[in-house]
Amino acid sequence: MEPIYRDKLVKEAVERIRKLDEKGKVQFITLYGSLVESREGKLSDIDIAIYYDADARERFSFRVRAQGRLGDRFDIQIFQDLPTYVKKEIVSGGKVLFYKDYDFLFNVYLGTLREYADFEKYLNTYYSYLEGVEIEEAR
């Protein structure tokens, strides 16, 4: 995808998400994944994570509405509902497209890094276990 077209699509997506947010609960919107990492292919979608300040049911409802409004070119996720390792990927390498309050964004990012630091020891134990296990190929 041409960079100019891609940037226009992303900008329009942010505008649509913000228009959908009638209750003012979107705290920040980030771009992450293959597009940010410059490894996009012809079939790559555009990964966007939204921090939506509400309970799980309301977050899910907002995600479904946003996904419906933006179409399948986009993969819309709610930041809080993502696994720790994905949130860490977003914090470490994502691009912030919109934020309402910098201090809030900073605290969520810092909290995510702390959460990942706690989680990382278990992840490393899991990986070291996998290294010791022989996986039999399917025949």
Protein Blocks (a to p, Z undefined) as FASTA:
>chain_A
ZZklmmmmmmmmmmmmmmmmmnopafbdcdedjllnopacfklccdddddddddfklmmm
mmmmmmmmnojmbccddfklpcfklmmmmmmmmccfbdfblklmmmmmmmmmmmmmmmmm
mmmmmmmmmmmpccdddZZ
